[in-house]
């Protein structure tokens, strides 16, 4: 095992919150690298790959992002690595870590630690952007929390997983996530680019699902949406709208991340 592969964090991030968390964790843990989660990309992990394996991603509809689900299905874990996770959310985390624990268990492994970190909301159809002082406070709490969870990870503690209330985990999140899972790929019928669109194509490049193509200098959504909102939030001229729910709302991108960090590669 090489020194810089003692810990690997697999990260999915659309607007930068989870990527900032993953990078901060890597810095605190040391001898750690961050790799991008890509859908349908087989990965085999064994003790020579890393002794500690982490997953960092946002909560989507009270559960796992679609791309994270697809990644986990193609993931093979050999040996006995220490496995941990951290999720970012703007409200209730509900069953995201519980779902992850079950995926890991199906592979005969144990999710030893799972942490929840509150970050600014990025699902614009439901969240108005918080006030700047609230966002700054979240960043400070995140940076402080990372120091605590990094110690737990470095010591390979059997910490357990953090979760929301039982009722939310078992009932509310189940129903919401079930609808999200079966309907997510048709939600992009509500996306449109208004007259400000200048045809730069950033939305097509940044979409993690490869769901956007450019036709006559305009974005076209292709019914493979995963509802991450990367296209809407990163549009340089804020021309992308989702139905009528996002018009006039302030956009959000984590200021510690740039779009080239997010673009799938």
C-alpha positions in Angstrom: 0.0 0.0 0.0 1.5 3.3 -1.0 1.6 6.1 1.5 -0.8 8.4 -0.4 -3.4 5.5 -0.7 -3.9 4.8 3.0 -7.4 6.4 2.7 -9.5 7.0 -0.4 -12.7 9.1 -0.3 -15.2 8.6 -3.2 -17.2 11.8 -3.6 -20.2 12.9 -5.6 -20.9 16.6 -5.6 -23.1 18.8 -7.8 -22.8 22.3 -6.3 -19.6 21.8 -4.3 -20.8 21.3 -0.7 -19.8 17.6 -0.6 -16.6 18.2 -2.5 -15.5 20.8 0.0 -16.3 18.4 2.9 -14.4 15.6 1.2 -11.4 17.8 0.6 -11.5 19.1 4.2 -11.7 15.5 5.5 -8.8 14.4 3.3 -6.7 17.3 4.6 -7.4 16.4 8.3 -7.1 12.6 7.8 -3.8 12.8 5.9 -2.4 10.4 3.4 -5.8 10.6 1.7 -7.0 11.3 -1.8 -10.4 12.2 -3.2 -11.8 10.4 -6.2 -14.9 11.4 -8.2 -17.9 9.0 -8.1 -19.0 8.2 -11.6 -22.2 6.3 -12.5 -21.8 2.9 -14.0 -18.0 2.9 -13.5 -16.9 -0.4 -12.0 -14.4 -0.1 -9.2 -12.6 -2.9 -7.3 -11.3 -2.1 -3.8 -9.0 -4.3 -1.8 -6.5 -3.9 1.0 -3.8 -2.8 -1.6 -6.0 -0.1 -2.8 -6.7 1.6 0.6 -7.0 0.6 4.2 -9.8 3.1 4.8 -12.6 3.8 2.3 -15.0 6.7 2.5 -18.1 8.0 0.7 -19.1 11.6 0.7 -22.3 12.8 -1.1 -25.4 15.0 -0.6 -28.8 13.7 0.5 -31.3 13.6 -2.4 -35.0 13.2 -1.6 -34.1 11.9 1.9 -31.9 9.2 0.4 -29.0 8.3 -1.9 -28.3 10.3 -5.1 -29.2 8.2 -8.1 -25.6 8.3 -9.3 -24.3 7.1 -6.0 -26.7 4.1 -6.1 -25.4 3.2 -9.6 -21.8 3.5 -8.4 -22.5 1.2 -5.4 -24.1 -1.5 -7.5 -20.9 -1.7 -9.6 -18.5 -1.5 -6.6 -16.6 -4.6 -5.5 -15.0 -4.5 -2.0 -12.4 -7.1 -1.2 -10.4 -7.5 2.0 -11.3 -5.7 5.2 -11.0 -2.0 4.7 -12.5 0.4 7.3 -15.5 2.0 5.7 -17.0 5.4 6.6 -19.2 8.0 5.1 -20.4 11.6 5.5 -23.4 13.2 3.9 -24.3 16.8 3.4 -27.9 18.1 3.8 -29.8 21.3 4.3 -32.5 19.7 6.5 -33.4 16.2 7.5 -30.9 13.5 6.4 -33.5 10.8 7.0 -32.4 7.4 5.6 -29.5 8.2 3.3 -26.9 6.6 5.6 -29.2 3.7 6.4 -29.5 3.0 2.7 -25.8 3.2 2.3 -25.3 0.8 5.2 -27.6 -1.7 3.5 -25.7 -1.5 0.2 -22.4 -2.1 2.0 -23.9 -5.0 4.0 -25.0 -6.7 0.8 -21.3 -6.8 -0.1 -20.5 -8.5 3.2 -18.9 -5.4 4.7 -19.7 -3.0 7.5 -20.2 0.7 7.4 -18.4 1.6 10.6 -19.1 5.3 10.8 -21.5 7.7 9.2 -21.7 11.4 9.8 -24.2 14.1 8.9 -23.0 17.7 8.1 -25.4 20.5 7.5 -24.6 22.7 4.5 -26.5 25.4 2.5 -29.4 24.0 0.6 -28.9 23.6 -3.2 -32.2 22.1 -4.4 -33.5 25.4 -5.5 -37.1 24.3 -6.3 -37.6 23.7 -2.5 -34.9 25.9 -0.9 -34.5 29.7 -0.9 -30.9 30.6 -0.5 -30.1 31.3 3.2 -28.8 34.6 4.4 -25.0 35.1 4.0 -24.3 35.0 7.8 -26.2 31.7 8.0 -24.1 30.2 5.2 -20.9 31.5 6.7 -21.8 29.9 10.0 -22.5 26.6 8.3 -19.0 26.6 6.7 -17.4 27.3 10.1 -19.3 24.5 11.8 -18.4 22.1 9.0 -14.7 22.9 9.3 -14.9 22.4 13.1 -16.8 19.1 12.7 -14.3 17.7 10.2 -11.6 17.8 12.9 -13.8 15.6 15.2 -14.9 13.1 12.6 -11.4 12.8 11.1 -10.1 11.6 14.5 -12.8 9.0 14.6 -11.8 7.8 11.1 -8.0 7.8 11.7 -8.6 5.6 14.8 -10.9 3.4 12.8 -13.6 3.7 15.4 -16.9 1.7 15.2 -18.8 5.0 15.6 -22.2 3.9 14.2 -24.3 6.0 11.8 -26.1 9.2 12.4 -29.7 9.3 11.2 -32.9 11.3 11.4 -36.0 10.4 13.5 -37.3 6.9 13.2 -40.6 8.0 11.6 -38.8 10.0 8.9 -36.4 7.2 8.2 -39.0 4.5 7.9 -42.0 6.2 6.5 -41.6 9.8 5.2 -38.3 9.1 3.5 -39.5 5.8 2.1 -42.4 7.4 0.3 -40.6 10.5 -0.9 -37.6 8.6 -2.1 -39.7 5.9 -3.8 -41.4 8.6 -5.9 -38.1 10.3 -6.6 -36.5 7.1 -7.7 -39.2 6.1 -10.2 -39.9 9.6 -11.5 -36.5 11.4 -11.5 -35.6 10.8 -15.1 -38.7 12.6 -16.4 -38.5 15.6 -14.1 -36.3 17.4 -16.7 -39.4 18.2 -18.7 -39.7 21.2 -16.3 -36.2 22.6 -17.2 -35.8 25.4 -19.7 -33.3 28.0 -20.7 -34.7 31.6 -20.9 -33.6 34.3 -23.2 -30.4 35.1 -21.3 -28.8 31.8 -22.4 -25.6 32.5 -24.4 -24.9 29.0 -25.5 -21.7 28.5 -23.5 -22.4 24.8 -23.0 -21.3 24.7 -19.4 -24.5 23.0 -18.4 -23.8 20.1 -20.8 -20.3 19.7 -19.6 -21.2 19.8 -15.9 -24.1 17.4 -15.9 -22.9 14.2 -14.1 -25.5 12.0 -15.9 -24.6 13.3 -19.4 -28.2 14.3 -19.7 -27.8 17.6 -21.6 -26.8 18.2 -25.2 -26.5 21.5 -27.1 -28.7 22.0 -30.2 -28.5 25.3 -32.1 -26.7 26.8 -29.2 -29.4 25.9 -26.6 -29.4 23.1 -24.0 -31.6 20.1 -24.5 -32.5 17.7 -21.7 -32.7 14.0 -22.6 -34.8 12.3 -19.9 -31.8 11.0 -17.8 -32.0 13.7 -15.2 -30.8 12.8 -11.6 -32.2 16.1 -10.1 -28.8 17.3 -8.8 -29.4 20.9 -10.0 -25.8 21.3 -11.2 -26.9 22.8 -14.6 -29.2 25.3 -13.0 -26.8 26.4 -10.2 -23.7 26.7 -12.3 -25.2 28.5 -15.3 -23.0 31.7 -15.6 -25.9 33.9 -16.7 -28.6 32.1 -14.5 -30.7 31.4 -17.5 -31.8 27.9 -16.6 -35.1 27.6 -14.8 -37.0 24.6 -13.3 -40.7 25.1 -14.0 -41.7 28.5 -12.4 -40.2 27.7 -9.0 -36.7 29.1 -9.5 -37.4 32.3 -11.3 -35.8 35.2 -9.4 -34.2 33.0 -6.8 -30.5 33.4 -6.0 -28.3 30.6 -7.2 -25.8 28.8 -5.0 -22.4 27.3 -5.6 -20.0 26.5 -2.9 -17.4 29.3 -3.1 -14.5 27.0 -2.3 -15.1 24.9 -5.5 -15.0 25.8 -9.2 -17.0 24.2 -12.0 -14.0 22.4 -13.4 -13.8 20.5 -10.2 -17.3 19.2 -10.7 -17.2 18.3 -14.4 -17.1 14.5 -14.8 -13.8 13.2 -16.0 
